[in-house]
Amino acid sequence: MSHFFAYLSRMKYIMRWGLMRNTQAENIQEHSLQVAMIAHALAIIRNKLFGGNLNCERIMALAVYHEVSEVITGDMATPIKYFNPEIKNAYKNIEAIASQKLLQMLPDELKEGYEPLLTHKDNENEEWNIVKAADKISAYLKCLEELKAGNQEFSKAEKSLKSEIEKMKLPEVEYFMKVFVPSFLLTLDELN
């Protein structure tokens, strides 16, 4: 018997933005779906418009699983996680241990297929950088949605995330921000 998917099903109970007042709660399961869709789009944009040769489906799978360790660790707020290098490194180690624990829950014959999705040994490679960009964009979109709802609690986070996204200097990210993000500021009637 394997508890792997029972653990993953608990992603819906792990809430993001725990230190901030939210008009709409967001859990890591729905966040991961949005990151996967954005990462997939970024990979397609890179391939079609900027001469890339990325595996779009692999990037989408990496994005689906990018937060799964949080079913064990919970979501740590960004200001705490990145407060200083010691805390950042300690949390990365905790995430790695949690990912290994999840991997060990799988039957031996399936571990090889999930290991690259759970352990992120090559977390500085081109594919992972696309997932990290998509993660930042997703967080930025959450800020825009909260601000649109009148929640100024997200104003500093929005500015900080926008700056981080701009510093990436990735053409596919710039394209996505220009072509797709403005629509998030519109009402449903304006989208129609």
DRENBAFI-956099 format. One record per atom (N, C-alpha, C): atom name; x, y, z; residue in one letter; residue number from 1. Coordinates in Angstrom, 3 decimals. Example, Ala and Ser with C-alpha at 12.3 -4.5 7.8 and 13.67 -1.06 7.14 Angstrom:
BEGIN
NODE   atom         px         py         pz   res     n
NODE      N     13.190     -5.690      7.800     A     1
NODE     CA     12.300     -4.500      7.800     A     1
NODE      C     13.200     -3.300      7.800     A     1
NODE      N     12.850     -2.250      7.080     S     2
NODE     CA     13.670     -1.060      7.140     S     2
NODE      C     12.900      0.030      7.870     S     2
***
This chain:
BEGIN
NODE   atom         px         py         pz   res     n
NODE      N      0.849     -1.179      0.000     M     1
NODE     CA      0.000      0.000      0.000     M     1
NODE      C      0.898      1.247      0.000     M     1
NODE      N      0.529      2.246     -0.820     S     2
NODE     CA      1.282      3.487     -0.918     S     2
NODE      C      0.405      4.663     -0.505     S     2
NODE      N      0.977      5.540      0.308     H     3
NODE     CA      0.266      6.739      0.774     H     3
NODE      C      0.549      7.955     -0.108     H     3
NODE      N      1.321      7.779     -1.175     F     4
NODE     CA      1.792      8.895     -1.987     F     4
NODE      C      0.647      9.806     -2.454     F     4
NODE      N     -0.341      9.251     -3.143     F     5
NODE     CA     -1.405     10.097     -3.687     F     5
NODE      C     -2.373     10.587     -2.611     F     5
NODE      N     -2.478      9.856     -1.520     A     6
NODE     CA     -3.289     10.352     -0.398     A     6
NODE      C     -2.643     11.610      0.186     A     6
NODE      N     -1.312     11.587      0.284     Y     7
NODE     CA     -0.612     12.800      0.732     Y     7
NODE      C     -0.814     13.940     -0.259     Y     7
NODE      N     -0.622     13.664     -1.552     L     8
NODE     CA     -0.766     14.725     -2.551     L     8
NODE      C     -2.170     15.303     -2.564     L     8
NODE      N     -3.169     14.492     -2.256     S     9
NODE     CA     -4.545     15.006     -2.246     S     9
NODE      C     -4.743     16.046     -1.150     S     9
NODE      N     -3.819     16.093     -0.192     R    10
NODE     CA     -3.912     17.064      0.898     R    10
NODE      C     -3.377     18.440      0.498     R    10
NODE      N     -2.883     18.572     -0.745     M    11
NODE     CA     -2.424     19.878     -1.219     M    11
NODE      C     -3.528     20.923     -1.113     M    11
NODE      N     -4.772     20.483     -1.246     K    12
NODE     CA     -5.893     21.435     -1.198     K    12
NODE      C     -6.079     22.055      0.184     K    12
NODE      N     -5.431     21.485      1.202     Y    13
NODE     CA     -5.552     22.021      2.561     Y    13
NODE      C     -4.412     22.967      2.947     Y    13
NODE      N     -3.396     23.081      2.093     I    14
NODE     CA     -2.242     23.930      2.395     I    14
NODE      C     -2.481     25.297      1.756     I    14
NODE      N     -2.745     26.281      2.576     M    15
NODE     CA     -3.062     27.622      2.088     M    15
NODE      C     -1.796     28.452      1.895     M    15
NODE      N     -1.812     29.242      0.859     R    16
NODE     CA     -0.716     30.177      0.575     R    16
NODE      C     -1.019     31.534      1.209     R    16
NODE      N     -0.027     32.384      1.265     W    17
NODE     CA     -0.165     33.761      1.735     W    17
NODE      C     -0.691     33.823      3.173     W    17
NODE      N     -0.167     32.943      4.017     G    18
NODE     CA     -0.676     32.787      5.381     G    18
NODE      C     -0.570     34.011      6.271     G    18
NODE      N      0.367     34.910      5.996     L    19
NODE     CA      0.519     36.090      6.847     L    19
NODE      C     -0.312     37.269      6.362     L    19
NODE      N     -1.008     37.090      5.242     M    20
NODE     CA     -1.726     38.211      4.650     M    20
NODE      C     -3.227     37.947      4.619     M    20
NODE      N     -3.980     39.039      4.749     R    21
NODE     CA     -5.438     38.942      4.621     R    21
NODE      C     -5.756     38.748      3.133     R    21
NODE      N     -6.526     37.750      2.826     N    22
NODE     CA     -6.892     37.425      1.449     N    22
NODE      C     -8.381     37.646      1.243     N    22
NODE      N     -8.768     38.199      0.094     T    23
NODE     CA    -10.186     38.240     -0.235     T    23
NODE      C    -10.626     36.881     -0.770     T    23
NODE      N     -9.681     36.144     -1.345     Q    24
NODE     CA     -9.950     34.807     -1.876     Q    24
NODE      C     -8.792     33.907     -1.466     Q    24
NODE      N     -9.068     32.871     -0.691     A    25
NODE     CA     -8.019     31.939     -0.271     A    25
NODE      C     -7.455     31.207     -1.484     A    25
NODE      N     -6.184     30.856     -1.398     E    26
NODE     CA     -5.535     30.106     -2.479     E    26
NODE      C     -4.748     28.959     -1.851     E    26
NODE      N     -4.997     27.736     -2.335     N    27
NODE     CA     -4.239     26.599     -1.824     N    27
NODE      C     -3.160     26.189     -2.831     N    27
NODE      N     -2.239     25.334     -2.389     I    28
NODE     CA     -1.118     24.979     -3.265     I    28
NODE      C     -1.532     24.067     -4.418     I    28
NODE      N     -2.667     23.414     -4.302     Q    29
NODE     CA     -3.119     22.578     -5.412     Q    29
NODE      C     -3.573     23.451     -6.582     Q    29
NODE      N     -4.396     24.441     -6.312     E    30
NODE     CA     -4.845     25.320     -7.396     E    30
NODE      C     -3.696     26.183     -7.905     E    30
NODE      N     -2.813     26.602     -7.007     H    31
NODE     CA     -1.634     27.364     -7.419     H    31
NODE      C     -0.770     26.528     -8.367     H    31
NODE      N     -0.565     25.271     -8.039     S    32
NODE     CA      0.278     24.402     -8.869     S    32
NODE      C     -0.312     24.210    -10.259     S    32
NODE      N     -1.630     24.136    -10.360     L    33
NODE     CA     -2.262     24.024    -11.679     L    33
NODE      C     -1.996     25.287    -12.490     L    33
NODE      N     -2.158     26.455    -11.879     Q    34
NODE     CA     -1.905     27.694    -12.607     Q    34
NODE      C     -0.434     27.790    -13.017     Q    34
NODE      N      0.486     27.432    -12.132     V    35
NODE     CA      1.910     27.462    -12.463     V    35
NODE      C      2.189     26.506    -13.623     V    35
NODE      N      1.569     25.338    -13.614     A    36
NODE     CA      1.772     24.373    -14.706     A    36
NODE      C      1.287     24.936    -16.040     A    36
NODE      N      0.135     25.588    -16.032     M    37
NODE     CA     -0.387     26.164    -17.279     M    37
NODE      C      0.510     27.297    -17.779     M    37
NODE      N      0.977     28.138    -16.866     I    38
NODE     CA      1.843     29.252    -17.259     I    38
NODE      C      3.203     28.727    -17.733     I    38
NODE      N      3.770     27.766    -17.004     A    39
NODE     CA      5.075     27.202    -17.391     A    39
NODE      C      4.992     26.562    -18.776     A    39
NODE      N      3.912     25.853    -19.026     H    40
NODE     CA      3.702     25.236    -20.342     H    40
NODE      C      3.652     26.313    -21.424     H    40
NODE      N      2.924     27.383    -21.140     A    41
NODE     CA      2.835     28.491    -22.100     A    41
NODE      C      4.203     29.129    -22.324     A    41
NODE      N      4.956     29.360    -21.245     L    42
NODE     CA      6.286     29.964    -21.384     L    42
NODE      C      7.197     29.100    -22.245     L    42
NODE      N      7.115     27.786    -22.062     A    43
NODE     CA      7.944     26.879    -22.862     A    43
NODE      C      7.544     26.923    -24.334     A    43
NODE      N      6.250     26.951    -24.600     I    44
NODE     CA      5.783     27.050    -25.993     I    44
NODE      C      6.239     28.378    -26.602     I    44
NODE      N      6.097     29.459    -25.854     I    45
NODE     CA      6.517     30.777    -26.346     I    45
NODE      C      8.012     30.760    -26.662     I    45
NODE      N      8.800     30.201    -25.757     R    46
NODE     CA     10.251     30.120    -26.003     R    46
NODE      C     10.538     29.354    -27.287     R    46
NODE      N      9.865     28.197    -27.446     N    47
NODE     CA     10.116     27.352    -28.622     N    47
NODE      C      9.652     28.001    -29.919     N    47
NODE      N      8.465     28.583    -29.903     K    48
NODE     CA      7.869     29.114    -31.132     K    48
NODE      C      8.404     30.476    -31.534     K    48
NODE      N      8.725     31.314    -30.552     L    49
NODE     CA      9.086     32.697    -30.862     L    49
NODE      C     10.559     33.037    -30.630     L    49
NODE      N     11.239     32.237    -29.807     F    50
NODE     CA     12.594     32.623    -29.424     F    50
NODE      C     13.608     31.500    -29.615     F    50
NODE      N     13.332     30.596    -30.554     G    51
NODE     CA     14.304     29.580    -30.947     G    51
NODE      C     14.644     28.541    -29.901     G    51
NODE      N     13.752     28.312    -28.959     G    52
NODE     CA     14.015     27.314    -27.915     G    52
NODE      C     13.760     25.901    -28.389     G    52
NODE      N     14.187     24.979    -27.570     N    53
NODE     CA     13.972     23.552    -27.842     N    53
NODE      C     13.635     22.859    -26.522     N    53
NODE      N     12.657     23.403    -25.828     L    54
NODE     CA     12.289     22.887    -24.514     L    54
NODE      C     11.242     21.786    -24.635     L    54
NODE      N     11.234     20.880    -23.674     N    55
NODE     CA     10.214     19.850    -23.575     N    55
NODE      C      9.055     20.448    -22.758     N    55
NODE      N      8.048     20.929    -23.450     C    56
NODE     CA      6.941     21.659    -22.808     C    56
NODE      C      6.184     20.791    -21.804     C    56
NODE      N      5.976     19.526    -22.140     E    57
NODE     CA      5.221     18.645    -21.252     E    57
NODE      C      6.022     18.313    -19.994     E    57
NODE      N      7.338     18.140    -20.118     R    58
NODE     CA      8.171     17.894    -18.931     R    58
NODE      C      8.137     19.109    -18.011     R    58
NODE      N      8.225     20.289    -18.584     I    59
NODE     CA      8.171     21.517    -17.779     I    59
NODE      C      6.829     21.619    -17.069     I    59
NODE      N      5.761     21.263    -17.764     M    60
NODE     CA      4.438     21.289    -17.147     M    60
NODE      C      4.388     20.299    -15.972     M    60
NODE      N      4.962     19.114    -16.137     A    61
NODE     CA      4.978     18.118    -15.058     A    61
NODE      C      5.814     18.611    -13.876     A    61
NODE      N      6.967     19.222    -14.150     L    62
NODE     CA      7.776     19.788    -13.062     L    62
NODE      C      6.965     20.811    -12.274     L    62
NODE      N      6.205     21.620    -12.988     A    63
NODE     CA      5.391     22.645    -12.326     A    63
NODE      C      4.271     22.035    -11.488     A    63
NODE      N      3.659     20.979    -11.976     V    64
NODE     CA      2.592     20.318    -11.220     V    64
NODE      C      3.107     19.869     -9.856     V    64
NODE      N      4.334     19.374     -9.830     Y    65
NODE     CA      4.894     18.804     -8.601     Y    65
NODE      C      5.786     19.778     -7.825     Y    65
NODE      N      5.893     21.038     -8.245     H    66
NODE     CA      6.888     21.931     -7.643     H    66
NODE      C      6.635     22.267     -6.178     H    66
NODE      N      5.431     22.104     -5.682     E    67
NODE     CA      5.109     22.453     -4.288     E    67
NODE      C      4.734     21.248     -3.428     E    67
NODE      N      4.856     20.032     -3.954     V    68
NODE     CA      4.319     18.878     -3.226     V    68
NODE      C      4.962     18.653     -1.866     V    68
NODE      N      6.204     19.060     -1.680     S    69
NODE     CA      6.836     18.849     -0.372     S    69
NODE      C      6.076     19.580      0.733     S    69
NODE      N      5.291     20.580      0.361     E    70
NODE     CA      4.555     21.356      1.355     E    70
NODE      C      3.417     20.573      2.009     E    70
NODE      N      3.053     19.406      1.478     V    71
NODE     CA      2.068     18.588      2.193     V    71
NODE      C      2.678     18.048      3.481     V    71
NODE      N      3.995     18.070      3.564     I    72
NODE     CA      4.694     17.656      4.782     I    72
NODE      C      5.171     18.870      5.567     I    72
NODE      N      5.713     19.867      4.876     T    73
NODE     CA      6.305     21.027      5.562     T    73
NODE      C      5.320     22.147      5.851     T    73
NODE      N      4.221     22.199      5.099     G    74
NODE     CA      3.358     23.366      5.132     G    74
NODE      C      3.978     24.458      4.282     G    74
NODE      N      3.260     25.550      4.092     D    75
NODE     CA      3.761     26.677      3.304     D    75
NODE      C      4.394     27.685      4.255     D    75
NODE      N      5.663     27.964      4.032     M    76
NODE     CA      6.318     28.979      4.850     M    76
NODE      C      6.251     30.315      4.114     M    76
NODE      N      5.853     31.346      4.812     A    77
NODE     CA      5.716     32.673      4.207     A    77
NODE      C      7.067     33.153      3.678     A    77
NODE      N      7.051     33.788      2.513     T    78
NODE     CA      8.272     34.264      1.858     T    78
NODE      C      9.135     35.150      2.747     T    78
NODE      N      8.569     36.116      3.488     P    79
NODE     CA      9.439     36.954      4.321     P    79
NODE      C     10.227     36.147      5.363     P    79
NODE      N      9.656     35.043      5.808     I    80
NODE     CA     10.354     34.193      6.779     I    80
NODE      C     11.360     33.300      6.051     I    80
NODE      N     10.906     32.677      4.968     K    81
NODE     CA     11.738     31.729      4.224     K    81
NODE      C     13.033     32.374      3.736     K    81
NODE      N     12.961     33.638      3.347     Y    82
NODE     CA     14.132     34.314      2.796     Y    82
NODE      C     14.673     35.392      3.740     Y    82
NODE      N     14.374     35.282      5.038     F    83
NODE     CA     14.799     36.276      6.017     F    83
NODE      C     16.314     36.420      6.057     F    83
NODE      N     17.012     35.287      6.022     N    84
NODE     CA     18.477     35.307      5.954     N    84
NODE      C     18.952     34.008      5.308     N    84
NODE      N     20.216     33.941      4.892     P    85
NODE     CA     20.715     32.754      4.176     P    85
NODE      C     20.622     31.461      4.988     P    85
NODE      N     20.784     31.536      6.289     E    86
NODE     CA     20.709     30.318      7.109     E    86
NODE      C     19.297     29.724      7.084     E    86
NODE      N     18.300     30.582      7.229     I    87
NODE     CA     16.918     30.098      7.203     I    87
NODE      C     16.591     29.567      5.808     I    87
NODE      N     17.013     30.287      4.766     K    88
NODE     CA     16.758     29.851      3.396     K    88
NODE      C     17.363     28.467      3.148     K    88
NODE      N     18.608     28.268      3.537     N    89
NODE     CA     19.263     26.979      3.331     N    89
NODE      C     18.631     25.877      4.176     N    89
NODE      N     18.283     26.207      5.400     A    90
NODE     CA     17.635     25.217      6.272     A    90
NODE      C     16.299     24.778      5.676     A    90
NODE      N     15.535     25.753      5.169     Y    91
NODE     CA     14.238     25.401      4.589     Y    91
NODE      C     14.405     24.561      3.320     Y    91
NODE      N     15.419     24.889      2.499     K    92
NODE     CA     15.690     24.080      1.296     K    92
NODE      C     16.003     22.642      1.694     K    92
NODE      N     16.758     22.467      2.781     N    93
NODE     CA     17.070     21.118      3.267     N    93
NODE      C     15.822     20.400      3.761     N    93
NODE      N     14.967     21.127      4.457     I    94
NODE     CA     13.710     20.538      4.934     I    94
NODE      C     12.847     20.110      3.748     I    94
NODE      N     12.772     20.961      2.718     E    95
NODE     CA     12.010     20.604      1.504     E    95
NODE      C     12.575     19.354      0.848     E    95
NODE      N     13.899     19.256      0.783     A    96
NODE     CA     14.541     18.087      0.168     A    96
NODE      C     14.222     16.819      0.954     A    96
NODE      N     14.253     16.912      2.271     I    97
NODE     CA     13.919     15.753      3.109     I    97
NODE      C     12.459     15.360      2.906     I    97
NODE      N     11.566     16.343      2.850     A    98
NODE     CA     10.143     16.062      2.628     A    98
NODE      C      9.921     15.413      1.268     A    98
NODE      N     10.619     15.903      0.249     S    99
NODE     CA     10.494     15.310     -1.100     S    99
NODE      C     10.974     13.870     -1.100     S    99
NODE      N     12.079     13.599     -0.399     Q   100
NODE     CA     12.579     12.224     -0.297     Q   100
NODE      C     11.577     11.331      0.425     Q   100
NODE      N     10.944     11.873      1.457     K   101
NODE     CA      9.928     11.102      2.188     K   101
NODE      C      8.779     10.727      1.253     K   101
NODE      N      8.339     11.683      0.432     L   102
NODE     CA      7.271     11.393     -0.532     L   102
NODE      C      7.723     10.349     -1.545     L   102
NODE      N      8.938     10.495     -2.046     L   103
NODE     CA      9.474      9.543     -3.021     L   103
NODE      C      9.505      8.137     -2.432     L   103
NODE      N      9.870      8.028     -1.168     Q   104
NODE     CA      9.949      6.709     -0.524     Q   104
NODE      C      8.576      6.071     -0.333     Q   104
NODE      N      7.512      6.859     -0.429     M   105
NODE     CA      6.155      6.315     -0.306     M   105
NODE      C      5.730      5.543     -1.551     M   105
NODE      N      6.415      5.791     -2.659     L   106
NODE     CA      6.043      5.152     -3.922     L   106
NODE      C      6.535      3.712     -3.978     L   106
NODE      N      5.815      2.847     -4.681     P   107
NODE     CA      6.345      1.500     -4.927     P   107
NODE      C      7.681      1.603     -5.668     P   107
NODE      N      8.600      0.710     -5.373     D   108
NODE     CA      9.940      0.756     -5.962     D   108
NODE      C      9.912      0.861     -7.477     D   108
NODE      N      8.985      0.166     -8.106     E   109
NODE     CA      8.945      0.148     -9.568     E   109
NODE      C      8.507      1.484    -10.181     E   109
NODE      N      7.997      2.422     -9.371     L   110
NODE     CA      7.558      3.728     -9.871     L   110
NODE      C      8.491      4.870     -9.485     L   110
NODE      N      9.375      4.645     -8.556     K   111
NODE     CA     10.230      5.721     -8.031     K   111
NODE      C     11.031      6.414     -9.124     K   111
NODE      N     11.569      5.660    -10.058     E   112
NODE     CA     12.402      6.250    -11.109     E   112
NODE      C     11.632      7.287    -11.922     E   112
NODE      N     10.351      7.053    -12.157     G   113
NODE     CA      9.539      7.981    -12.931     G   113
NODE      C      9.231      9.282    -12.195     G   113
NODE      N      9.180      9.225    -10.867     Y   114
NODE     CA      8.829     10.402    -10.074     Y   114
NODE      C     10.039     11.136     -9.508     Y   114
NODE      N     11.163     10.448     -9.398     E   115
NODE     CA     12.344     11.044     -8.775     E   115
NODE      C     12.741     12.378     -9.398     E   115
NODE      N     12.784     12.498    -10.733     P   116
NODE     CA     13.167     13.806    -11.293     P   116
NODE      C     12.132     14.909    -11.043     P   116
NODE      N     10.889     14.535    -10.788     L   117
NODE     CA      9.842     15.523    -10.527     L   117
NODE      C      9.841     15.989     -9.073     L   117
NODE      N     10.356     15.154     -8.189     L   118
NODE     CA     10.283     15.446     -6.762     L   118
NODE      C     11.574     15.987     -6.159     L   118
NODE      N     12.710     15.644     -6.732     T   119
NODE     CA     13.960     15.966     -6.042     T   119
NODE      C     14.648     17.218     -6.553     T   119
NODE      N     14.404     17.643     -7.750     H   120
NODE     CA     14.974     18.881     -8.296     H   120
NODE      C     16.482     18.972     -8.122     H   120
NODE      N     17.179     17.871     -8.377     K   121
NODE     CA     18.638     17.904     -8.278     K   121
NODE      C     19.231     18.932     -9.223     K   121
NODE      N     18.607     19.103    -10.369     D   122
NODE     CA     19.113     20.054    -11.366     D   122
NODE      C     18.293     21.334    -11.322     D   122
NODE      N     18.073     21.872    -10.135     N   123
NODE     CA     17.130     22.976    -10.007     N   123
NODE      C     17.640     24.301    -10.574     N   123
NODE      N     18.795     24.315    -11.169     E   124
NODE     CA     19.250     25.541    -11.823     E   124
NODE      C     19.262     25.391    -13.342     E   124
NODE      N     18.645     24.340    -13.850     N   125
NODE     CA     18.642     24.151    -15.301     N   125
NODE      C     17.557     24.989    -15.967     N   125
NODE      N     17.601     25.004    -17.272     E   126
NODE     CA     16.696     25.833    -18.075     E   126
NODE      C     15.222     25.508    -17.821     E   126
NODE      N     14.899     24.216    -17.701     E   127
NODE     CA     13.511     23.826    -17.462     E   127
NODE      C     13.018     24.345    -16.116     E   127
NODE      N     13.845     24.189    -15.094     W   128
NODE     CA     13.448     24.629    -13.763     W   128
NODE      C     13.331     26.146    -13.707     W   128
NODE      N     14.165     26.864    -14.456     N   129
NODE     CA     14.059     28.327    -14.493     N   129
NODE      C     12.718     28.770    -15.077     N   129
NODE      N     12.196     28.018    -16.025     I   130
NODE     CA     10.863     28.318    -16.579     I   130
NODE      C      9.807     28.124    -15.499     I   130
NODE      N      9.917     27.041    -14.719     V   131
NODE     CA      8.955     26.789    -13.636     V   131
NODE      C      9.037     27.907    -12.593     V   131
NODE      N     10.240     28.314    -12.234     K   132
NODE     CA     10.398     29.401    -11.251     K   132
NODE      C      9.788     30.698    -11.782     K   132
NODE      N      9.960     30.967    -13.063     A   133
NODE     CA      9.354     32.165    -13.658     A   133
NODE      C      7.830     32.073    -13.598     A   133
NODE      N      7.299     30.916    -13.936     A   134
NODE     CA      5.845     30.717    -13.893     A   134
NODE      C      5.317     30.864    -12.463     A   134
NODE      N      6.075     30.394    -11.493     D   135
NODE     CA      5.695     30.519    -10.087     D   135
NODE      C      5.610     31.992     -9.686     D   135
NODE      N      6.580     32.779    -10.111     K   136
NODE     CA      6.570     34.224     -9.822     K   136
NODE      C      5.395     34.906    -10.510     K   136
NODE      N      5.136     34.537    -11.758     I   137
NODE     CA      4.007     35.135    -12.486     I   137
NODE      C      2.696     34.794    -11.787     I   137
NODE      N      2.546     33.542    -11.366     S   138
NODE     CA      1.327     33.145    -10.663     S   138
NODE      C      1.141     33.967     -9.389     S   138
NODE      N      2.207     34.159     -8.634     A   139
NODE     CA      2.120     34.971     -7.411     A   139
NODE      C      1.766     36.415     -7.752     A   139
NODE      N      2.348     36.926     -8.823     Y   140
NODE     CA      2.046     38.284     -9.273     Y   140
NODE      C      0.569     38.418     -9.650     Y   140
NODE      N      0.040     37.416    -10.350     L   141
NODE     CA     -1.374     37.438    -10.734     L   141
NODE      C     -2.286     37.414     -9.511     L   141
NODE      N     -1.887     36.669     -8.486     K   142
NODE     CA     -2.650     36.655     -7.236     K   142
NODE      C     -2.678     38.069     -6.644     K   142
NODE      N     -1.536     38.743     -6.672     C   143
NODE     CA     -1.476     40.120     -6.160     C   143
NODE      C     -2.417     41.032     -6.946     C   143
NODE      N     -2.397     40.909     -8.282     L   144
NODE     CA     -3.279     41.740     -9.107     L   144
NODE      C     -4.744     41.481     -8.769     L   144
NODE      N     -5.104     40.222     -8.585     E   145
NODE     CA     -6.491     39.881     -8.270     E   145
NODE      C     -6.906     40.468     -6.922     E   145
NODE      N     -6.008     40.383     -5.944     E   146
NODE     CA     -6.313     40.940     -4.623     E   146
NODE      C     -6.427     42.460     -4.686     E   146
NODE      N     -5.517     43.104     -5.405     L   147
NODE     CA     -5.580     44.562     -5.549     L   147
NODE      C     -6.847     44.985     -6.276     L   147
NODE      N     -7.213     44.227     -7.308     K   148
NODE     CA     -8.434     44.525     -8.059     K   148
NODE      C     -9.673     44.440     -7.156     K   148
NODE      N     -9.591     43.557     -6.147     A   149
NODE     CA    -10.701     43.404     -5.197     A   149
NODE      C    -10.633     44.439     -4.074     A   149
NODE      N     -9.657     45.361     -4.160     G   150
NODE     CA     -9.559     46.422     -3.175     G   150
NODE      C     -8.687     46.089     -1.975     G   150
NODE      N     -7.984     44.977     -2.019     N   151
NODE     CA     -7.151     44.556     -0.896     N   151
NODE      C     -5.734     45.101     -1.061     N   151
NODE      N     -5.454     46.208     -0.390     Q   152
NODE     CA     -4.137     46.850     -0.490     Q   152
NODE      C     -3.039     46.081      0.235     Q   152
NODE      N     -3.415     45.053      0.967     E   153
NODE     CA     -2.447     44.198      1.664     E   153
NODE      C     -1.395     43.634      0.701     E   153
NODE      N     -1.748     43.520     -0.566     F   154
NODE     CA     -0.865     42.902     -1.556     F   154
NODE      C     -0.071     43.920     -2.383     F   154
NODE      N     -0.148     45.200     -2.047     S   155
NODE     CA      0.494     46.215     -2.891     S   155
NODE      C      2.019     46.102     -2.876     S   155
NODE      N      2.617     45.884     -1.724     K   156
NODE     CA      4.080     45.744     -1.669     K   156
NODE      C      4.536     44.466     -2.368     K   156
NODE      N      3.833     43.379     -2.162     A   157
NODE     CA      4.177     42.110     -2.814     A   157
NODE      C      4.073     42.242     -4.326     A   157
NODE      N      3.055     42.954     -4.803     E   158
NODE     CA      2.894     43.153     -6.255     E   158
NODE      C      4.101     43.877     -6.834     E   158
NODE      N      4.535     44.938     -6.187     K   159
NODE     CA      5.689     45.706     -6.679     K   159
NODE      C      6.963     44.861     -6.646     K   159
NODE      N      7.156     44.139     -5.576     S   160
NODE     CA      8.342     43.300     -5.420     S   160
NODE      C      8.381     42.187     -6.474     S   160
NODE      N      7.256     41.528     -6.672     L   161
NODE     CA      7.191     40.452     -7.668     L   161
NODE      C      7.380     40.985     -9.086     L   161
NODE      N      6.766     42.127     -9.378     K   162
NODE     CA      6.937     42.716    -10.708     K   162
NODE      C      8.411     43.009    -10.964     K   162
NODE      N      9.094     43.530     -9.981     S   163
NODE     CA     10.528     43.821    -10.116     S   163
NODE      C     11.337     42.535    -10.342     S   163
NODE      N     11.030     41.495     -9.574     E   164
NODE     CA     11.725     40.213     -9.734     E   164
NODE      C     11.491     39.627    -11.125     E   164
NODE      N     10.277     39.731    -11.609     I   165
NODE     CA      9.940     39.207    -12.941     I   165
NODE      C     10.698     39.974    -14.018     I   165
NODE      N     10.735     41.282    -13.897     E   166
NODE     CA     11.450     42.106    -14.883     E   166
NODE      C     12.946     41.806    -14.887     E   166
NODE      N     13.524     41.531    -13.720     K   167
NODE     CA     14.954     41.235    -13.614     K   167
NODE      C     15.329     39.906    -14.261     K   167
NODE      N     14.362     39.031    -14.493     M   168
NODE     CA     14.652     37.742    -15.119     M   168
NODE      C     15.177     37.905    -16.546     M   168
NODE      N     14.706     38.951    -17.211     K   169
NODE     CA     15.143     39.227    -18.591     K   169
NODE      C     14.970     38.008    -19.507     K   169
NODE      N     13.871     37.297    -19.329     L   170
NODE     CA     13.551     36.159    -20.194     L   170
NODE      C     12.538     36.625    -21.233     L   170
NODE      N     12.830     36.490    -22.523     P   171
NODE     CA     11.915     37.011    -23.545     P   171
NODE      C     10.529     36.378    -23.491     P   171
NODE      N     10.451     35.091    -23.136     E   172
NODE     CA      9.142     34.444    -23.047     E   172
NODE      C      8.328     35.014    -21.896     E   172
NODE      N      8.990     35.407    -20.818     V   173
NODE     CA      8.305     36.013    -19.678     V   173
NODE      C      7.821     37.409    -20.057     V   173
NODE      N      8.670     38.178    -20.713     E   174
NODE     CA      8.278     39.517    -21.161     E   174
NODE      C      7.078     39.438    -22.104     E   174
NODE      N      7.098     38.468    -23.011     Y   175
NODE     CA      5.986     38.265    -23.941     Y   175
NODE      C      4.704     37.946    -23.172     Y   175
NODE      N      4.785     36.989    -22.224     F   176
NODE     CA      3.611     36.592    -21.452     F   176
NODE      C      3.048     37.783    -20.682     F   176
NODE      N      3.937     38.548    -20.061     M   177
NODE     CA      3.494     39.704    -19.274     M   177
NODE      C      2.801     40.739    -20.159     M   177
NODE      N      3.285     40.921    -21.365     K   178
NODE     CA      2.713     41.918    -22.276     K   178
NODE      C      1.404     41.430    -22.909     K   178
NODE      N      1.353     40.165    -23.292     V   179
NODE     CA      0.210     39.656    -24.058     V   179
NODE      C     -0.927     39.147    -23.178     V   179
NODE      N     -0.605     38.493    -22.071     F   180
NODE     CA     -1.646     37.817    -21.296     F   180
NODE      C     -2.017     38.505    -19.974     F   180
NODE      N     -1.065     39.125    -19.312     V   181
NODE     CA     -1.331     39.655    -17.973     V   181
NODE      C     -2.333     40.807    -17.957     V   181
NODE      N     -2.342     41.734    -18.921     P   182
NODE     CA     -3.311     42.837    -18.838     P   182
NODE      C     -4.767     42.377    -18.728     P   182
NODE      N     -5.097     41.234    -19.269     S   183
NODE     CA     -6.468     40.731    -19.196     S   183
NODE      C     -6.903     40.439    -17.764     S   183
NODE      N     -5.958     40.173    -16.882     F   184
NODE     CA     -6.294     39.883    -15.489     F   184
NODE      C     -6.820     41.112    -14.756     F   184
NODE      N     -6.656     42.272    -15.341     L   185
NODE     CA     -7.151     43.506    -14.732     L   185
NODE      C     -8.577     43.841    -15.176     L   185
NODE      N     -9.113     43.059    -16.095     L   186
NODE     CA    -10.432     43.330    -16.654     L   186
NODE      C    -11.527     42.597    -15.890     L   186
NODE      N    -12.732     43.127    -15.969     T   187
NODE     CA    -13.898     42.444    -15.421     T   187
NODE      C    -14.365     41.386    -16.424     T   187
NODE      N    -15.258     40.532    -16.003     L   188
NODE     CA    -15.804     39.504    -16.898     L   188
NODE      C    -16.488     40.152    -18.098     L   188
NODE      N    -17.249     41.224    -17.867     D   189
NODE     CA    -17.910     41.916    -18.958     D   189
NODE      C    -16.888     42.483    -19.950     D   189
NODE      N    -15.790     43.005    -19.439     E   190
NODE     CA    -14.755     43.540    -20.326     E   190
NODE      C    -14.049     42.424    -21.106     E   190
NODE      N    -13.936     41.239    -20.521     L   191
NODE     CA    -13.339     40.117    -21.241     L   191
NODE      C    -14.224     39.650    -22.378     L   191
NODE      N    -15.534     39.822    -22.208     N   192
NODE     CA    -16.494     39.409    -23.241     N   192
NODE      C    -16.589     40.482    -24.289     N   192
***
